[in-house]
Amino acid sequence: MDEAPDANRRRFCGAAAAAVVATGISTLSLSDRSKAMNAAAQPTDSSNVAIRPFHVHFPESELTELRRRIKATRWPDRETVTDQSQGPQLATLQKLARYWDTEYDWRKTEAKLNALPNFITEIDGLDIHFIHVRSKHNNALPLIVTHGWPGSVIEQLKIVDPLTNPTAHGGTVADAFDLVIPSMPGYGFSGRPAATGWGPAHIARAWVALMKRLGYSKFVAQGGDWGAVIVDVMGTQGHPELLGIHSNMPGIFKPEIDNAARAGVPAPSNLTADERLAYERVSSVYAKGIGYGYQMGLRPQALYGIADSPVGIAGYFLDHDARSLAMISRAIDGQPEGLTRDDILDNVTLTWLTNTFISGARLYWEDFQAQYSFFGVKGVSVPAAVSVFPDELYPAPKSWSEEAYPKLIHYNKLDKGGHFAAWEQPKLFSEEVRAGFRSLRA
């Protein structure tokens, strides 16, 4: 890989839900929470504004070592249940590992990445990697899209052409976007922070600095999982450049509702059917689905064994949420439903090759310091669009979306799709992004 200034920290030549960040501390008031989110974010340093082309290439020795470690996996006993209630099943991981070792081809993924314009620029002393694709159509709307955990820019590759070249995918010239897809700090090809402070508020400000550096005086932002948190935070910071946001995992729970769900209290009696469903789903996530979030939020540096093991990373990543795990398990069994075995392994392989498992996990720790709810209302003041995919961690009701986003400009429920919407359902996702931002175009 082409060498960057921090290349000596990398293992390459030349590199949720949904993750849940739920602290044991009661949700802060809206004003206090907004202050906490933004407290660590300092004005961005623009002294080093160079934008360097970036090419992805890992030496063959790294891929050989990857396969050696897959073969050398010390497997545990099988689960003592017949379902996935204890996590990814042994047979599922072993089947994935056999394919990974004998058939999977990382070079195909490198080729896909290198077919797009990749760059690195330094923001606040940290190298930030991003893909930047300008539409061939005039007056394209600039859009920055943020991935989540466990994730990378690989999750967004399927939406690049539909958004930048809409006329080839059922859209019109007026639907075109100029697309920017950054790797979050500590993820993929971006630098790994060597000090604290790179939480959602800092990342949000860095994304604004990045868009301005690229020459965009007005733009929109989209995100799911961590990306949803980051775009919400962007929408609280008062950036005049930000026209609006789109979320496929909106923060819609008021503090009293969020705290009750986290405590396992039965749903309030005055909820509508849609609100009750959202409440019950997020309560289940808090009760049974966020072990990884607490672990990474409290002690990310303890996860040495997982970071060292390709199969360890795969098992941890597959266990993001129950619905995604079920869908991915079916794909591993030869029944792909949006994601394939290669999709899953692309993400895991990138994380192992770049040695970013723990640096990515630290984002949870940073968020725990801010003490605000991952799923809660953030106080977004800009126009917002919401798309509800049925297998998301919770289906956001329109009533709560309207309260959380006073300038709600688009709300739609989809018939299929889950937490990794851009990755799983790129056609539906792209159509939603176009519709969500249509009213904001000049």
NUPATOR-278701 format. One record per residue (C-alpha): residue in three letters; y, x, z. Coordinates in nm, 3 decimals. Layout:
residues N
ALA, Y, X, Z
...
***
This chain:
residues 442
MET, 0.000, 0.000, 0.000
ASP, 0.347, 0.129, -0.078
GLU, 0.480, 0.322, 0.219
ALA, 0.746, 0.166, 0.439
PRO, 0.943, 0.332, 0.723
ASP, 0.704, 0.197, 0.986
ALA, 0.393, 0.273, 0.783
ASN, 0.266, 0.519, 1.044
ARG, 0.205, 0.216, 1.265
ARG, -0.012, 0.045, 1.009
ARG, -0.371, 0.086, 0.905
PHE, -0.313, 0.058, 0.535
CYS, -0.188, 0.283, 0.260
GLY, 0.163, 0.295, 0.135
ALA, -0.028, -0.344, 0.515
ALA, -0.243, -2.439, 1.464
ALA, -0.167, -2.589, 1.645
ALA, -0.219, -2.616, 1.569
ALA, -0.141, -2.372, 1.795
VAL, -0.009, -2.511, 2.116
VAL, 0.240, -2.343, 2.344
ALA, 0.231, -2.551, 2.655
THR, 0.348, -2.387, 2.977
GLY, 0.247, -2.496, 3.321
ILE, 0.614, -2.555, 3.395
SER, 0.761, -2.900, 3.345
THR, 0.938, -2.950, 3.014
LEU, 1.302, -2.850, 3.038
SER, 1.582, -3.093, 2.974
LEU, 1.698, -3.104, 2.614
SER, 2.014, -2.903, 2.674
ASP, 1.841, -2.646, 2.894
ARG, 1.555, -2.615, 2.650
SER, 1.790, -2.548, 2.361
LYS, 1.962, -2.279, 2.565
ALA, 1.626, -2.123, 2.653
MET, 1.515, -2.120, 2.290
ASN, 1.831, -1.943, 2.180
ALA, 1.887, -1.714, 2.478
ALA, 1.697, -1.417, 2.335
ALA, 1.846, -1.443, 1.987
GLN, 2.125, -1.194, 1.929
PRO, 2.344, -1.169, 1.619
THR, 2.144, -1.006, 1.345
ASP, 2.217, -0.648, 1.245
SER, 2.310, -0.623, 0.877
SER, 2.364, -0.248, 0.864
ASN, 2.043, -0.185, 0.672
VAL, 2.029, -0.445, 0.396
ALA, 1.807, -0.271, 0.142
ILE, 1.540, -0.489, -0.020
ARG, 1.238, -0.283, -0.125
PRO, 0.963, -0.395, -0.363
PHE, 0.624, -0.413, -0.194
HIS, 0.273, -0.378, -0.338
VAL, -0.047, -0.473, -0.157
HIS, -0.336, -0.229, -0.170
PHE, -0.582, -0.132, 0.101
PRO, -0.799, 0.176, 0.049
GLU, -1.166, 0.116, -0.024
SER, -1.255, 0.297, 0.298
GLU, -1.096, 0.012, 0.497
LEU, -1.308, -0.247, 0.316
THR, -1.619, -0.036, 0.369
GLU, -1.542, -0.019, 0.740
LEU, -1.486, -0.395, 0.746
ARG, -1.831, -0.460, 0.601
ARG, -1.988, -0.209, 0.839
ARG, -1.844, -0.391, 1.137
ILE, -1.955, -0.729, 1.006
LYS, -2.312, -0.599, 0.975
ALA, -2.295, -0.444, 1.323
THR, -2.187, -0.767, 1.497
ARG, -2.367, -0.817, 1.825
TRP, -2.438, -1.187, 1.815
PRO, -2.456, -1.401, 2.130
ASP, -2.714, -1.671, 2.200
ARG, -2.664, -1.999, 2.020
GLU, -2.464, -2.273, 2.186
THR, -2.644, -2.499, 2.432
VAL, -2.520, -2.819, 2.269
THR, -2.584, -2.974, 1.930
ASP, -2.219, -3.019, 1.834
GLN, -1.901, -2.807, 1.830
SER, -1.787, -2.897, 2.180
GLN, -1.843, -2.534, 2.290
GLY, -1.663, -2.391, 1.986
PRO, -1.771, -2.268, 1.642
GLN, -2.147, -2.278, 1.621
LEU, -2.352, -1.961, 1.589
ALA, -2.521, -2.068, 1.264
THR, -2.181, -2.140, 1.107
LEU, -2.039, -1.797, 1.193
GLN, -2.356, -1.618, 1.084
LYS, -2.353, -1.797, 0.750
LEU, -1.986, -1.706, 0.701
ALA, -2.054, -1.343, 0.798
ARG, -2.337, -1.311, 0.546
TYR, -2.111, -1.435, 0.269
TRP, -1.830, -1.209, 0.389
ASP, -2.052, -0.903, 0.380
THR, -2.232, -0.964, 0.053
GLU, -2.018, -1.180, -0.179
TYR, -1.655, -1.204, -0.066
ASP, -1.407, -1.005, -0.276
TRP, -1.079, -0.910, -0.106
ARG, -0.949, -0.752, -0.428
LYS, -0.910, -1.102, -0.577
THR, -0.671, -1.186, -0.296
GLU, -0.476, -0.866, -0.347
ALA, -0.440, -0.959, -0.712
LYS, -0.307, -1.305, -0.621
LEU, -0.054, -1.154, -0.383
ASN, 0.056, -0.885, -0.627
ALA, 0.101, -1.143, -0.902
LEU, 0.404, -1.261, -0.704
PRO, 0.724, -1.067, -0.624
ASN, 0.676, -0.913, -0.277
PHE, 0.950, -0.737, -0.084
ILE, 1.034, -0.584, 0.253
THR, 1.372, -0.568, 0.421
GLU, 1.478, -0.461, 0.767
ILE, 1.632, -0.716, 1.003
ASP, 1.726, -0.618, 1.359
GLY, 1.527, -0.297, 1.330
LEU, 1.206, -0.466, 1.214
ASP, 1.054, -0.468, 0.866
ILE, 1.020, -0.823, 0.737
HIS, 0.787, -0.889, 0.445
PHE, 0.849, -1.183, 0.216
ILE, 0.751, -1.332, -0.117
HIS, 1.049, -1.441, -0.329
VAL, 0.995, -1.648, -0.643
ARG, 1.296, -1.777, -0.832
SER, 1.247, -2.084, -1.045
LYS, 1.307, -2.060, -1.418
HIS, 1.507, -2.382, -1.389
ASN, 1.880, -2.380, -1.323
ASN, 2.022, -2.518, -0.999
ALA, 1.695, -2.477, -0.811
LEU, 1.728, -2.550, -0.438
PRO, 1.662, -2.243, -0.219
LEU, 1.377, -2.307, 0.026
ILE, 1.229, -2.086, 0.297
VAL, 0.876, -2.180, 0.410
THR, 0.725, -2.047, 0.733
HIS, 0.354, -2.019, 0.812
GLY, 0.190, -2.057, 1.153
TRP, -0.101, -1.930, 1.362
PRO, -0.367, -1.845, 1.274
GLY, -0.196, -1.778, 0.950
SER, -0.005, -1.574, 0.699
VAL, 0.174, -1.612, 0.367
ILE, -0.172, -1.670, 0.217
GLU, -0.147, -2.029, 0.342
GLN, 0.145, -2.092, 0.106
LEU, 0.016, -1.933, -0.215
LYS, -0.108, -2.264, -0.357
ILE, 0.237, -2.426, -0.335
VAL, 0.432, -2.151, -0.511
ASP, 0.393, -2.276, -0.867
PRO, 0.420, -2.650, -0.788
LEU, 0.752, -2.592, -0.611
THR, 0.906, -2.333, -0.842
ASN, 0.766, -2.474, -1.166
PRO, 0.755, -2.849, -1.100
THR, 0.746, -2.960, -1.464
ALA, 0.395, -2.812, -1.489
HIS, 0.282, -3.017, -1.188
GLY, 0.411, -3.369, -1.244
GLY, 0.767, -3.306, -1.128
THR, 1.099, -3.277, -1.303
VAL, 1.350, -2.999, -1.356
ALA, 1.556, -3.151, -1.076
ASP, 1.268, -3.087, -0.832
ALA, 1.273, -2.707, -0.868
PHE, 1.302, -2.468, -0.575
ASP, 1.371, -2.099, -0.538
LEU, 1.104, -2.010, -0.287
VAL, 1.107, -1.756, -0.003
ILE, 0.790, -1.714, 0.207
PRO, 0.825, -1.456, 0.487
SER, 0.557, -1.308, 0.710
MET, 0.653, -1.374, 1.070
PRO, 0.716, -1.065, 1.286
GLY, 0.382, -0.926, 1.401
TYR, 0.193, -1.105, 1.124
GLY, 0.052, -0.974, 0.796
PHE, 0.277, -0.723, 0.625
SER, 0.581, -0.759, 0.852
GLY, 0.645, -0.502, 1.122
ARG, 0.491, -0.537, 1.467
PRO, 0.763, -0.571, 1.731
ALA, 0.758, -0.279, 1.977
ALA, 0.973, -0.463, 2.232
THR, 1.009, -0.816, 2.361
GLY, 1.252, -1.068, 2.219
TRP, 1.102, -1.181, 1.888
GLY, 1.049, -1.543, 1.983
PRO, 1.118, -1.855, 1.776
ALA, 1.496, -1.842, 1.825
HIS, 1.519, -1.481, 1.707
ILE, 1.294, -1.550, 1.410
ALA, 1.505, -1.853, 1.318
ARG, 1.821, -1.642, 1.311
ALA, 1.643, -1.369, 1.116
TRP, 1.541, -1.621, 0.851
VAL, 1.904, -1.727, 0.808
ALA, 2.002, -1.360, 0.775
LEU, 1.727, -1.313, 0.517
MET, 1.839, -1.607, 0.305
LYS, 2.201, -1.493, 0.315
ARG, 2.092, -1.141, 0.220
LEU, 1.918, -1.286, -0.084
GLY, 2.246, -1.447, -0.188
TYR, 2.181, -1.805, -0.078
SER, 2.484, -1.967, 0.082
LYS, 2.303, -2.301, 0.118
PHE, 1.931, -2.360, 0.164
VAL, 1.662, -2.578, 0.321
ALA, 1.368, -2.481, 0.544
GLN, 1.010, -2.602, 0.584
GLY, 0.739, -2.532, 0.838
GLY, 0.415, -2.637, 1.003
ASP, 0.259, -2.508, 1.326
TRP, 0.482, -2.216, 1.437
GLY, 0.681, -2.275, 1.122
ALA, 0.757, -2.627, 1.247
VAL, 0.889, -2.486, 1.575
ILE, 1.100, -2.228, 1.394
VAL, 1.261, -2.475, 1.153
ASP, 1.331, -2.712, 1.443
VAL, 1.502, -2.429, 1.628
MET, 1.698, -2.339, 1.315
GLY, 1.819, -2.697, 1.316
THR, 1.962, -2.657, 1.667
GLN, 2.151, -2.332, 1.609
GLY, 2.442, -2.465, 1.406
HIS, 2.394, -2.264, 1.086
PRO, 2.633, -2.400, 0.822
GLU, 2.405, -2.264, 0.549
LEU, 2.112, -2.486, 0.654
LEU, 2.122, -2.815, 0.463
GLY, 1.812, -2.964, 0.621
ILE, 1.451, -2.915, 0.729
HIS, 1.107, -3.054, 0.650
SER, 0.822, -3.054, 0.902
ASN, 0.457, -3.146, 0.876
MET, 0.414, -3.106, 1.253
PRO, 0.738, -3.249, 1.394
GLY, 0.842, -3.203, 1.756
ILE, 0.871, -3.567, 1.861
PHE, 0.764, -3.601, 2.225
LYS, 1.038, -3.671, 2.478
PRO, 1.009, -3.470, 2.803
GLU, 0.875, -3.758, 3.012
ILE, 0.611, -3.844, 2.751
ASP, 0.519, -3.480, 2.692
ASN, 0.482, -3.407, 3.062
ALA, 0.269, -3.716, 3.116
ALA, 0.039, -3.625, 2.827
ARG, 0.003, -3.271, 2.955
ALA, -0.085, -3.400, 3.303
GLY, -0.353, -3.630, 3.163
VAL, -0.179, -3.948, 3.276
PRO, -0.291, -4.265, 3.094
ALA, -0.060, -4.379, 2.816
PRO, 0.242, -4.583, 2.929
SER, 0.186, -4.956, 2.881
ASN, 0.497, -5.009, 2.671
LEU, 0.393, -4.790, 2.377
THR, 0.337, -4.932, 2.030
ALA, -0.002, -4.881, 1.863
ASP, 0.127, -4.580, 1.665
GLU, 0.289, -4.428, 1.973
ARG, -0.026, -4.480, 2.179
LEU, -0.238, -4.305, 1.915
ALA, -0.001, -4.007, 1.907
TYR, 0.000, -3.995, 2.286
GLU, -0.378, -4.007, 2.314
ARG, -0.424, -3.743, 2.045
VAL, -0.178, -3.496, 2.199
SER, -0.324, -3.564, 2.545
SER, -0.664, -3.463, 2.408
VAL, -0.513, -3.148, 2.260
TYR, -0.362, -3.055, 2.596
ALA, -0.687, -3.130, 2.780
LYS, -0.941, -2.973, 2.546
GLY, -0.776, -2.796, 2.255
ILE, -0.538, -2.526, 2.373
GLY, -0.745, -2.265, 2.553
TYR, -0.640, -2.002, 2.302
GLY, -0.275, -2.098, 2.347
TYR, -0.287, -2.039, 2.722
GLN, -0.479, -1.714, 2.681
MET, -0.236, -1.572, 2.426
GLY, 0.064, -1.714, 2.608
LEU, -0.030, -1.550, 2.935
ARG, -0.229, -1.233, 2.856
PRO, -0.234, -1.153, 2.482
GLN, -0.288, -0.783, 2.543
ALA, -0.627, -0.857, 2.700
LEU, -0.782, -0.959, 2.368
TYR, -0.894, -0.609, 2.263
GLY, -1.249, -0.708, 2.178
ILE, -1.145, -0.987, 1.944
ALA, -0.887, -0.769, 1.770
ASP, -1.151, -0.501, 1.711
SER, -1.413, -0.733, 1.563
PRO, -1.382, -0.905, 1.223
VAL, -1.630, -1.172, 1.332
GLY, -1.447, -1.205, 1.664
ILE, -1.124, -1.283, 1.480
ALA, -1.304, -1.528, 1.253
GLY, -1.454, -1.718, 1.545
TYR, -1.121, -1.734, 1.727
PHE, -0.932, -1.848, 1.418
LEU, -1.185, -2.116, 1.325
ASP, -1.144, -2.276, 1.669
HIS, -0.780, -2.375, 1.613
ASP, -0.840, -2.749, 1.643
ALA, -1.140, -2.979, 1.631
ARG, -1.060, -3.154, 1.304
SER, -0.987, -2.830, 1.120
LEU, -1.302, -2.670, 1.260
ALA, -1.514, -2.961, 1.139
MET, -1.359, -2.943, 0.791
ILE, -1.396, -2.563, 0.772
SER, -1.756, -2.581, 0.892
ARG, -1.835, -2.822, 0.611
ALA, -1.674, -2.582, 0.365
ILE, -1.890, -2.298, 0.496
ASP, -2.192, -2.525, 0.441
GLY, -2.091, -2.568, 0.076
GLN, -1.884, -2.886, 0.100
PRO, -1.523, -2.766, 0.050
GLU, -1.255, -3.025, 0.129
GLY, -0.933, -2.846, 0.046
LEU, -1.028, -2.511, 0.199
THR, -1.306, -2.286, 0.076
ARG, -1.493, -1.998, 0.236
ASP, -1.270, -1.759, 0.047
ASP, -0.956, -1.929, 0.179
ILE, -1.072, -1.880, 0.535
LEU, -1.183, -1.522, 0.483
ASP, -0.859, -1.428, 0.305
ASN, -0.665, -1.507, 0.620
VAL, -0.909, -1.342, 0.860
THR, -0.948, -1.032, 0.643
LEU, -0.572, -0.986, 0.616
THR, -0.536, -1.006, 0.993
TRP, -0.807, -0.746, 1.052
LEU, -0.687, -0.509, 0.780
THR, -0.328, -0.516, 0.909
ASN, -0.439, -0.497, 1.274
THR, -0.209, -0.785, 1.364
PHE, -0.430, -1.005, 1.580
ILE, -0.264, -0.908, 1.908
SER, 0.087, -0.863, 1.768
GLY, 0.057, -1.216, 1.628
ALA, -0.077, -1.346, 1.958
ARG, 0.231, -1.216, 2.140
LEU, 0.441, -1.488, 1.978
TYR, 0.273, -1.724, 2.225
TRP, 0.376, -1.497, 2.511
GLU, 0.732, -1.494, 2.383
ASP, 0.727, -1.871, 2.370
PHE, 0.593, -1.901, 2.723
GLN, 0.897, -1.707, 2.844
ALA, 1.125, -1.973, 2.692
GLN, 0.938, -2.248, 2.881
TYR, 0.972, -2.526, 2.627
SER, 0.720, -2.758, 2.472
PHE, 0.569, -2.678, 2.137
PHE, 0.544, -3.047, 2.051
GLY, 0.860, -3.167, 2.223
VAL, 1.197, -3.281, 2.097
LYS, 1.424, -2.980, 2.031
GLY, 1.760, -3.143, 1.959
VAL, 1.771, -3.094, 1.582
SER, 2.112, -3.187, 1.443
VAL, 2.062, -3.135, 1.068
PRO, 1.902, -3.376, 0.819
ALA, 1.525, -3.375, 0.858
ALA, 1.222, -3.491, 0.661
VAL, 0.883, -3.563, 0.818
SER, 0.542, -3.585, 0.650
VAL, 0.249, -3.710, 0.857
PHE, -0.096, -3.590, 0.753
PRO, -0.374, -3.794, 0.921
ASP, -0.577, -3.502, 1.058
GLU, -0.279, -3.322, 1.211
LEU, -0.304, -3.262, 1.586
TYR, -0.120, -3.589, 1.634
PRO, 0.019, -3.846, 1.385
ALA, 0.393, -3.861, 1.452
PRO, 0.512, -4.225, 1.476
LYS, 0.821, -4.320, 1.280
SER, 0.989, -4.452, 1.595
TRP, 0.963, -4.120, 1.777
SER, 1.052, -3.927, 1.461
GLU, 1.372, -4.127, 1.429
GLU, 1.462, -4.048, 1.790
ALA, 1.379, -3.678, 1.759
TYR, 1.563, -3.638, 1.429
PRO, 1.878, -3.855, 1.431
LYS, 1.942, -3.764, 1.067
LEU, 1.593, -3.849, 0.942
ILE, 1.612, -3.867, 0.563
HIS, 1.242, -3.900, 0.477
TYR, 0.930, -4.018, 0.657
ASN, 0.591, -4.070, 0.500
LYS, 0.230, -4.104, 0.608
LEU, -0.032, -3.945, 0.383
ASP, -0.389, -4.063, 0.327
LYS, -0.553, -3.722, 0.365
GLY, -0.484, -3.371, 0.489
GLY, -0.473, -3.193, 0.819
HIS, -0.299, -2.923, 1.017
PHE, -0.291, -2.665, 0.736
ALA, -0.136, -2.909, 0.490
ALA, 0.011, -2.664, 0.237
TRP, -0.320, -2.478, 0.226
GLU, -0.549, -2.783, 0.225
GLN, -0.354, -3.030, 0.012
PRO, -0.103, -2.833, -0.198
LYS, -0.040, -3.116, -0.445
LEU, 0.038, -3.377, -0.179
PHE, 0.232, -3.124, 0.025
SER, 0.447, -3.019, -0.272
GLU, 0.522, -3.379, -0.358
GLU, 0.631, -3.440, 0.000
VAL, 0.860, -3.137, 0.003
ARG, 1.022, -3.250, -0.322
ALA, 1.071, -3.605, -0.193
GLY, 1.189, -3.489, 0.147
PHE, 1.471, -3.275, 0.016
ARG, 1.567, -3.481, -0.291
SER, 1.868, -3.645, -0.125
LEU, 2.012, -3.306, -0.025
ARG, 2.046, -3.170, -0.376
ALA, 2.398, -3.141, -0.508
***
